[in-house]
């Protein structure tokens, strides 16, 4: 239907309805939610990577420590085996050294004792035995002075650290000749560089003291 304006006035324009703004009330929460999810995923990723790296480092460290422990146990076993071998070798060396000490100078020692006996008047040995560094001697003499001179000669020989008389007594079995039997011990020591004095040289001061004779 056509309408004609007879009044000649401008027709007022119909007022336009104001445009409604877009509804953004639901988009902002979603944005924050998505942002929070992204940040959370990133943080979890960083933490997971850090923890995974620490776990890998700890596993590698444990493997290294286990390998070192194995090597140390092997080294310990080798050291224990070496210690046992060392103890065995030391025992063998000590035995060999003891045999050498017992053998070294043995003939010289016997010659020295024999010469000392031969230079001591009216004295002879009936038995002599050696155990380690201890020398035991049994003998007889025509007088106590001969026994004292023999002890003095042994002390001055440089072969003995200590000479002790164990027993001396008169032999009652032989009534025709006065005889004294004796037993003594001497501790063997390495010979000194000084020359031994004659067997019948008296000791300075007084003669060696002997226990009172028995019988």
MIDOSE-1310 file (N, C-alpha, C; in nm, 2 decimals, decimal comma, always signed):
residues 215
xxxx	+0,09/-0,12/+0,00/+0,00/+0,00/+0,00/+0,09/+0,12/+0,00; +0,06/+0,22/-0,09/+0,14/+0,34/-0,10/+0,08/+0,45/-0,02; +0,17/+0,52/+0,06/+0,13/+0,63/+0,14/+0,19/+0,76/+0,09; +0,10/+0,86/+0,09/+0,15/+1,00/+0,03/+0,15/+1,09/+0,15
xxxx	+0,26/+1,17/+0,16/+0,27/+1,27/+0,27/+0,22/+1,40/+0,22; +0,10/+1,44/+0,26/+0,03/+1,56/+0,22/+0,08/+1,68/+0,30; +0,14/+1,67/+0,41/+0,17/+1,78/+0,49/+0,31/+1,84/+0,45; +0,38/+1,78/+0,37/+0,51/+1,83/+0,32/+0,62/+1,83/+0,43
xxxx	+0,60/+1,77/+0,53/+0,70/+1,76/+0,64/+0,78/+1,63/+0,63; +0,90/+1,65/+0,67/+0,98/+1,53/+0,67/+0,93/+1,43/+0,77; +0,93/+1,32/+0,72/+0,88/+1,21/+0,80/+0,99/+1,17/+0,90; +0,95/+1,17/+1,02/+1,05/+1,13/+1,12/+1,10/+0,99/+1,10
xxxx	+1,22/+0,98/+1,11/+1,28/+0,85/+1,09/+1,25/+0,76/+1,22; +1,22/+0,65/+1,19/+1,20/+0,56/+1,30/+1,33/+0,53/+1,38; +1,31/+0,54/+1,50/+1,43/+0,52/+1,59/+1,49/+0,38/+1,57; +1,62/+0,37/+1,55/+1,68/+0,24/+1,54/+1,71/+0,18/+1,67
xxxx	+1,67/+0,06/+1,68/+1,70/-0,01/+1,80/+1,85/-0,02/+1,83; +1,89/+0,01/+1,94/+2,04/-0,01/+1,97/+2,08/-0,15/+1,96; +2,19/-0,17/+1,89/+2,24/-0,31/+1,87/+2,29/-0,37/+2,00; +2,25/-0,49/+2,02/+2,29/-0,56/+2,15/+2,44/-0,60/+2,14
xxxx	+2,52/-0,57/+2,24/+2,66/-0,62/+2,24/+2,67/-0,77/+2,25; +2,78/-0,83/+2,20/+2,80/-0,97/+2,20/+2,82/-1,02/+2,34; +2,76/-1,13/+2,37/+2,77/-1,19/+2,50/+2,91/-1,26/+2,52; +3,00/-1,19/+2,60/+3,13/-1,25/+2,63/+3,14/-1,31/+2,77
xxxx	+3,04/-1,31/+2,83/+3,04/-1,37/+2,97/+3,08/-1,51/+2,98; +3,06/-1,59/+2,88/+3,10/-1,74/+2,88/+3,24/-1,76/+2,82; +3,29/-1,66/+2,74/+3,42/-1,68/+2,68/+3,54/-1,66/+2,78; +3,53/-1,57/+2,86/+3,64/-1,54/+2,96/+3,67/-1,65/+3,05
xxxx	+3,57/-1,71/+3,11/+3,61/-1,83/+3,20/+3,67/-1,94/+3,12; +3,62/-1,96/+3,00/+3,68/-2,07/+2,92/+3,83/-2,03/+2,89; +3,86/-1,91/+2,86/+3,99/-1,87/+2,83/+4,09/-1,89/+2,95; +4,04/-1,85/+3,07/+4,12/-1,87/+3,19/+4,14/-2,02/+3,21
xxxx	+4,03/-2,10/+3,19/+4,04/-2,24/+3,21/+4,15/-2,30/+3,12; +4,14/-2,26/+2,99/+4,23/-2,32/+2,89/+4,38/-2,27/+2,93; +4,39/-2,15/+2,97/+4,52/-2,10/+3,00/+4,58/-2,17/+3,12; +4,49/-2,19/+3,22/+4,53/-2,27/+3,34/+4,57/-2,41/+3,31
xxxx	+4,50/-2,47/+3,21/+4,53/-2,61/+3,17/+4,67/-2,61/+3,10; +4,69/-2,51/+3,01/+4,82/-2,51/+2,94/+4,93/-2,49/+3,04; +4,92/-2,39/+3,13/+5,02/-2,37/+3,23/+5,04/-2,49/+3,32; +4,94/-2,56/+3,36/+4,95/-2,68/+3,44/+5,02/-2,79/+3,37
xxxx	+4,99/-2,80/+3,24/+5,06/-2,91/+3,16/+5,20/-2,87/+3,15; +5,24/-2,75/+3,13/+5,38/-2,71/+3,11/+5,45/-2,73/+3,25; +5,39/-2,69/+3,36/+5,45/-2,71/+3,49/+5,47/-2,86/+3,52; +5,37/-2,94/+3,49/+5,38/-3,09/+3,51/+5,49/-3,14/+3,42
xxxx	+5,50/-3,09/+3,30/+5,60/-3,14/+3,20/+5,74/-3,11/+3,25; +5,76/-2,99/+3,31/+5,89/-2,95/+3,36/+5,92/-3,03/+3,48; +5,82/-3,05/+3,57/+5,85/-3,13/+3,69/+5,88/-3,28/+3,65; +5,80/-3,33/+3,55/+5,82/-3,47/+3,51/+5,96/-3,48/+3,45
xxxx	+6,00/-3,39/+3,37/+6,14/-3,39/+3,31/+6,25/-3,39/+3,42; +6,22/-3,30/+3,52/+6,32/-3,28/+3,63/+6,33/-3,41/+3,71; +6,21/-3,46/+3,74/+6,21/-3,59/+3,82/+6,27/-3,70/+3,75; +6,24/-3,71/+3,62/+6,29/-3,82/+3,54/+6,44/-3,81/+3,52
xxxx	+6,49/-3,68/+3,51/+6,64/-3,66/+3,50/+6,71/-3,70/+3,63; +6,64/-3,66/+3,75/+6,70/-3,70/+3,88/+6,70/-3,85/+3,90; +6,59/-3,91/+3,86/+6,58/-4,06/+3,87/+6,69/-4,13/+3,78; +6,71/-4,08/+3,66/+6,81/-4,14/+3,57/+6,95/-4,12/+3,63
xxxx	+6,97/-4,00/+3,69/+7,10/-3,97/+3,75/+7,12/-4,06/+3,87; +7,02/-4,08/+3,95/+7,03/-4,17/+4,07/+7,05/-4,31/+4,03; +6,98/-4,36/+3,92/+7,01/-4,49/+3,87/+7,15/-4,51/+3,82; +7,20/-4,41/+3,75/+7,34/-4,42/+3,70/+7,43/-4,42/+3,82
xxxx	+7,40/-4,34/+3,92/+7,49/-4,33/+4,04/+7,49/-4,47/+4,11; +7,37/-4,53/+4,12/+7,36/-4,66/+4,19/+7,44/-4,76/+4,11; +7,43/-4,76/+3,98/+7,51/-4,86/+3,90/+7,66/-4,84/+3,92; +7,70/-4,71/+3,92/+7,84/-4,68/+3,94/+7,89/-4,73/+4,08
xxxx	+7,80/-4,70/+4,18/+7,84/-4,75/+4,31/+7,85/-4,90/+4,32; +7,75/-4,97/+4,25/+7,75/-5,12/+4,25/+7,88/-5,17/+4,18; +7,92/-5,10/+4,07/+8,04/-5,14/+4,00/+8,16/-5,12/+4,09; +8,17/-5,00/+4,16/+8,28/-4,98/+4,25/+8,28/-5,08/+4,37
xxxx	+8,16/-5,11/+4,42/+8,16/-5,21/+4,53/+8,21/-5,35/+4,48; +8,17/-5,39/+4,36/+8,22/-5,51/+4,31/+8,37/-5,51/+4,29; +8,43/-5,40/+4,24/+8,57/-5,39/+4,23/+8,64/-5,39/+4,36; +8,58/-5,32/+4,46/+8,64/-5,32/+4,60/+8,64/-5,46/+4,66
xxxx	+8,53/-5,53/+4,64/+8,52/-5,67/+4,69/+8,63/-5,75/+4,63; +8,65/-5,74/+4,50/+8,75/-5,82/+4,43/+8,89/-5,78/+4,48; +8,91/-5,64/+4,50/+9,04/-5,60/+4,55/+9,06/-5,65/+4,69; +8,95/-5,65/+4,77/+8,96/-5,70/+4,91/+9,00/-5,84/+4,91
xxxx	+8,94/-5,92/+4,82/+8,97/-6,06/+4,82/+9,12/-6,08/+4,77; +9,16/-6,00/+4,68/+9,30/-6,01/+4,64/+9,40/-5,97/+4,75; +9,36/-5,87/+4,82/+9,45/-5,82/+4,94/+9,45/-5,93/+5,04; +9,34/-6,00/+5,07/+9,33/-6,10/+5,17/+9,42/-6,22/+5,13
xxxx	+9,41/-6,25/+4,99/+9,49/-6,36/+4,94/+9,64/-6,32/+4,95; +9,68/-6,20/+4,92/+9,82/-6,15/+4,93/+9,86/-6,16/+5,08; +9,77/-6,12/+5,17/+9,81/-6,12/+5,31/+9,84/-6,27/+5,36; +9,76/-6,36/+5,31/+9,78/-6,50/+5,35/+9,91/-6,55/+5,29
xxxx	+9,94/-6,51/+5,16/+10,06/-6,55/+5,10/+10,18/-6,49/+5,17; +10,16/-6,36/+5,21/+10,27/-6,29/+5,28/+10,30/-6,36/+5,42; +10,19/-6,39/+5,49/+10,21/-6,46/+5,62/+10,28/-6,59/+5,60; +10,25/-6,67/+5,50/+10,31/-6,80/+5,47/+10,46/-6,77/+5,44
xxxx	+10,49/-6,67/+5,35/+10,62/-6,64/+5,31/+10,71/-6,59/+5,43; +10,64/-6,51/+5,52/+10,72/-6,46/+5,63/+10,75/-6,58/+5,73; +10,66/-6,67/+5,74/+10,68/-6,79/+5,82/+10,80/-6,87/+5,76; +10,80/-6,89/+5,63/+10,90/-6,96/+5,57/+11,04/-6,89/+5,59
xxxx	+11,03/-6,76/+5,57/+11,16/-6,68/+5,58/+11,21/-6,69/+5,73; +11,12/-6,68/+5,82/+11,16/-6,69/+5,96/+11,22/-6,83/+5,99; +11,16/-6,93/+5,93/+11,21/-7,07/+5,96/+11,35/-7,08/+5,90; +11,36/-7,03/+5,77/+11,49/-7,04/+5,71/+11,60/-6,96/+5,78
xxxx	+11,56/-6,84/+5,83/+11,66/-6,76/+5,91/+11,69/-6,83/+6,04; +11,60/-6,89/+6,10/+11,63/-6,96/+6,22/+11,72/-7,08/+6,20; +11,70/-7,15/+6,09/+11,79/-7,26/+6,05/+11,93/-7,21/+6,02; +11,93/-7,09/+5,95/+12,06/-7,04/+5,92/+12,13/-6,99/+6,04
xxxx	+12,06/-6,93/+6,14/+12,12/-6,89/+6,26/+12,17/-7,01/+6,34; +12,10/-7,12/+6,34/+12,14/-7,24/+6,41/+12,26/-7,30/+6,34; +12,26/-7,29/+6,21/+12,37/-7,35/+6,14/+12,50/-7,27/+6,13; +12,47/-7,13/+6,11/+12,59/-7,04/+6,09/+12,67/-7,04/+6,22
xxxx	+12,80/-7,06/+6,20/+12,89/-7,06/+6,31/+12,88/-7,18/+6,40; +12,81/-7,29/+6,36/+12,79/-7,41/+6,44/+12,92/-7,48/+6,46; +13,00/-7,50/+6,35/+13,13/-7,57/+6,36/+13,23/-7,48/+6,44; +13,22/-7,35/+6,41/+13,31/-7,26/+6,48/+13,28/-7,26/+6,63
xxxx	+13,15/-7,27/+6,67/+13,11/-7,27/+6,81/+13,16/-7,40/+6,87; +13,15/-7,51/+6,80/+13,20/-7,64/+6,86/+13,35/-7,63/+6,87; +13,42/-7,57/+6,77/+13,56/-7,56/+6,78/+13,60/-7,47/+6,90; +13,53/-7,36/+6,92/+13,56/-7,27/+7,03/+13,54/-7,35/+7,17
xxxx	+13,43/-7,42/+7,18/+13,41/-7,49/+7,31/+13,52/-7,60/+7,33; +13,55/-7,67/+7,22/+13,65/-7,77/+7,23/+13,79/-7,71/+7,27; +13,82/-7,60/+7,21/+13,95/-7,54/+7,24/+13,95/-7,49/+7,38; +13,83/-7,43/+7,43/+13,83/-7,38/+7,56/+13,84/-7,50/+7,66
xxxx	+13,78/-7,61/+7,63/+13,79/-7,73/+7,72/+13,94/-7,78/+7,72; +14,00/-7,78/+7,61/+14,14/-7,83/+7,60/+14,23/-7,74/+7,67; +14,20/-7,61/+7,68/+14,29/-7,52/+7,74/+14,27/-7,51/+7,89; +14,16/-7,57/+7,94/+14,13/-7,57/+8,08/+14,18/-7,69/+8,14
xxxx	+14,27/-7,68/+8,24/+14,33/-7,80/+8,30/+14,23/-7,88/+8,38; +14,25/-8,01/+8,37/+14,17/-8,10/+8,45/+14,02/-8,09/+8,44; +13,97/-8,07/+8,31/+13,83/-8,05/+8,29/+13,79/-8,12/+8,16; +13,68/-8,18/+8,15/+13,63/-8,25/+8,03/+13,48/-8,25/+8,03
xxxx	+13,42/-8,25/+7,91/+13,28/-8,26/+7,89/+13,23/-8,40/+7,86; +13,12/-8,43/+7,92/+13,06/-8,57/+7,89/+12,94/-8,56/+7,80; +12,87/-8,44/+7,80/+12,75/-8,42/+7,72/+12,73/-8,28/+7,69; +12,68/-8,25/+7,56/+12,65/-8,11/+7,52/+12,54/-8,11/+7,42
xxxx	+12,44/-8,03/+7,45/+12,32/-8,02/+7,36/+12,28/-7,88/+7,34; +12,22/-7,86/+7,22/+12,18/-7,72/+7,19/+12,03/-7,72/+7,15; +11,96/-7,62/+7,20/+11,82/-7,60/+7,17/+11,80/-7,45/+7,14; +11,79/-7,42/+7,01/+11,78/-7,28/+6,98/+11,91/-7,20/+7,01
xxxx	+11,90/-7,10/+7,10/+12,02/-7,03/+7,14/+12,07/-7,07/+7,28; +12,01/-7,18/+7,33/+12,06/-7,23/+7,46/+12,15/-7,35/+7,45; +12,26/-7,35/+7,51/+12,36/-7,46/+7,51/+12,37/-7,52/+7,65; +12,35/-7,65/+7,66/+12,36/-7,72/+7,79/+12,48/-7,80/+7,78
xxxx	+12,56/-7,80/+7,89/+12,68/-7,88/+7,90/+12,69/-7,95/+8,04; +12,73/-8,08/+8,03/+12,76/-8,16/+8,15/+12,90/-8,20/+8,14; +12,97/-8,20/+8,25/+13,11/-8,24/+8,25/+13,16/-8,27/+8,39; +13,29/-8,29/+8,39/+13,36/-8,32/+8,52/+13,49/-8,25/+8,52
xxxx	+13,54/-8,23/+8,65/+13,67/-8,16/+8,66/+13,73/-8,21/+8,79; +13,87/-8,19/+8,80/+13,94/-8,23/+8,91/+13,93/-8,14/+9,03; +13,88/-8,01/+9,00/+13,87/-7,91/+9,11/+13,77/-7,81/+9,07; +13,72/-7,74/+9,18/+13,63/-7,64/+9,16/+13,69/-7,52/+9,08
xxxx	+13,82/-7,50/+9,10/+13,88/-7,39/+9,02/+13,88/-7,41/+8,87; +13,89/-7,54/+8,83/+13,89/-7,57/+8,69/+13,75/-7,53/+8,63; +13,65/-7,56/+8,70/+13,51/-7,53/+8,66/+13,50/-7,37/+8,65; +13,55/-7,30/+8,75/+13,54/-7,16/+8,75/+13,62/-7,10/+8,63
xxxx	+13,74/-7,15/+8,61/+13,82/-7,10/+8,49/+13,75/-7,13/+8,36; +13,68/-7,24/+8,35/+13,60/-7,28/+8,23/+13,49/-7,18/+8,21; +13,42/-7,15/+8,31/+13,31/-7,05/+8,30/+13,36/-6,91/+8,26; +13,47/-6,87/+8,32/+13,53/-6,74/+8,29/+13,57/-6,74/+8,14
xxxx	+13,63/-6,85/+8,09/+13,67/-6,85/+7,95/+13,55/-6,84/+7,86; +13,44/-6,91/+7,89/+13,32/-6,90/+7,81/+13,27/-6,76/+7,81; +13,26/-6,70/+7,92/+13,21/-6,56/+7,92/+13,30/-6,46/+7,84; +13,43/-6,49/+7,84/+13,52/-6,40/+7,77/+13,53/-6,43/+7,62
xxxx	+13,47/-6,54/+7,58/+13,49/-6,59/+7,44/+13,41/-6,50/+7,34; +13,31/-6,43/+7,39/+13,22/-6,35/+7,30/+13,11/-6,42/+7,23; +13,10/-6,55/+7,26/+12,99/-6,63/+7,20/+12,87/-6,65/+7,29; +12,88/-6,60/+7,41/+12,77/-6,62/+7,51/+12,74/-6,49/+7,58
xxxx	+12,60/-6,47/+7,60/+12,56/-6,35/+7,67/+12,55/-6,39/+7,82; +12,52/-6,51/+7,86/+12,50/-6,55/+8,00/+12,54/-6,69/+8,01; +12,62/-6,72/+8,11/+12,67/-6,85/+8,15/+12,63/-6,88/+8,29; +12,55/-6,98/+8,32/+12,50/-7,01/+8,45/+12,54/-7,16/+8,49
xxxx	+12,58/-7,17/+8,61/+12,61/-7,31/+8,66/+12,48/-7,36/+8,73; +12,44/-7,47/+8,69/+12,32/-7,53/+8,75/+12,35/-7,61/+8,87; +12,45/-7,69/+8,86/+12,48/-7,78/+8,97/+12,63/-7,82/+8,96; +12,69/-7,83/+9,08/+12,82/-7,89/+9,09/+12,83/-7,97/+9,22
xxxx	+12,89/-8,09/+9,21/+12,90/-8,17/+9,33/+13,02/-8,27/+9,31; +13,06/-8,32/+9,42/+13,17/-8,41/+9,42/+13,12/-8,55/+9,38; +13,19/-8,61/+9,29/+13,16/-8,75/+9,24/+13,20/-8,85/+9,35; +13,10/-8,90/+9,42/+13,12/-9,00/+9,52/+13,15/-9,14/+9,47
xxxx	+13,13/-9,17/+9,34/+13,15/-9,30/+9,29/+13,30/-9,33/+9,27; +13,37/-9,22/+9,24/+13,52/-9,24/+9,23/+13,59/-9,19/+9,35; +13,62/-9,29/+9,44/+13,68/-9,25/+9,57/+13,84/-9,24/+9,55; +13,89/-9,30/+9,45/+14,04/-9,29/+9,43/+14,09/-9,15/+9,39
xxxx	+14,01/-9,09/+9,30/+14,05/-8,95/+9,26/+13,93/-8,86/+9,29; +13,97/-8,74/+9,34/+13,87/-8,64/+9,37/+13,82/-8,58/+9,24; +13,69/-8,59/+9,21/+13,63/-8,54/+9,09/+13,50/-8,47/+9,12; +13,48/-8,36/+9,05/+13,36/-8,28/+9,06/+13,28/-8,28/+8,93
xxxx	+13,15/-8,32/+8,94/+13,07/-8,31/+8,82/+12,99/-8,18/+8,82; +12,96/-8,13/+8,70/+12,89/-8,00/+8,69/+12,79/-8,00/+8,57; +12,69/-7,92/+8,58/+12,60/-7,89/+8,48/+12,58/-7,74/+8,46; +12,58/-7,69/+8,34/+12,57/-7,55/+8,32/+12,49/-7,52/+8,19
xxxx	+12,45/-7,40/+8,18/+12,38/-7,36/+8,05/+12,44/-7,23/+8,01; +12,44/-7,20/+7,88/+12,49/-7,08/+7,82/+12,40/-7,03/+7,71; +12,38/-6,90/+7,71/+12,29/-6,84/+7,60/+12,39/-6,79/+7,49; +12,37/-6,85/+7,37/+12,45/-6,82/+7,26/+12,42/-6,68/+7,20
xxxx	+12,52/-6,60/+7,17/+12,51/-6,47/+7,11/+12,61/-6,46/+6,99; +12,59/-6,37/+6,89/+12,68/-6,36/+6,79/+12,82/-6,33/+6,84; +12,93/-6,38/+6,79/+13,06/-6,36/+6,84/+13,10/-6,21/+6,82; +13,17/-6,16/+6,92/+13,22/-6,02/+6,92/+13,35/-6,01/+6,84
xxxx	+13,38/-5,89/+6,80/+13,50/-5,87/+6,72/+13,63/-5,89/+6,81; +13,62/-5,87/+6,94/+13,74/-5,88/+7,02/+13,78/-6,03/+7,03; +13,91/-6,05/+7,05/+13,97/-6,18/+7,05/+13,95/-6,24/+7,19; +13,91/-6,37/+7,20/+13,89/-6,43/+7,32/+14,02/-6,45/+7,40
xxxx	+14,01/-6,43/+7,53/+14,13/-6,45/+7,61/+14,15/-6,59/+7,64; +14,27/-6,63/+7,68/+14,30/-6,77/+7,71/+14,21/-6,83/+7,82; +14,19/-6,96/+7,81/+14,09/-7,02/+7,90/+14,14/-7,01/+8,04; +14,27/-7,02/+8,07/+14,31/-7,03/+8,21/+14,34/-6,89/+8,26
xxxx	+14,30/-6,78/+8,19/+14,33/-6,64/+8,25/+14,23/-6,62/+8,36; +14,27/-6,58/+8,47/+14,18/-6,56/+8,58/+14,10/-6,43/+8,56; +13,98/-6,43/+8,61/+13,89/-6,32/+8,60/+13,94/-6,20/+8,69; +13,92/-6,08/+8,65/+13,97/-5,97/+8,73/+13,89/-5,96/+8,86
xxxx	+13,96/-5,93/+8,96/+13,89/-5,93/+9,09/+13,90/-6,06/+9,16; +13,80/-6,14/+9,14/+13,79/-6,27/+9,20/+13,74/-6,37/+9,10; +13,76/-6,50/+9,14/+13,71/-6,61/+9,05/+13,56/-6,61/+9,05; +13,50/-6,68/+8,95/+13,36/-6,70/+8,94/+13,30/-6,77/+9,06
xxxx	+13,19/-6,72/+9,11/+13,13/-6,79/+9,22/+13,05/-6,91/+9,18; +13,07/-7,01/+9,26/+13,00/-7,14/+9,24/+12,92/-7,17/+9,36; +12,81/-7,25/+9,34/+12,73/-7,29/+9,45/+12,81/-7,38/+9,54; +12,78/-7,39/+9,66/+12,85/-7,48/+9,75/+12,83/-7,62/+9,71
xxx	+12,94/-7,69/+9,71/+12,94/-7,83/+9,67/+12,85/-7,92/+9,76; +12,78/-8,01/+9,69/+12,69/-8,10/+9,77/+12,76/-8,23/+9,79; +12,71/-8,30/+9,89/+12,76/-8,44/+9,92/+12,88/-8,44/+10,01
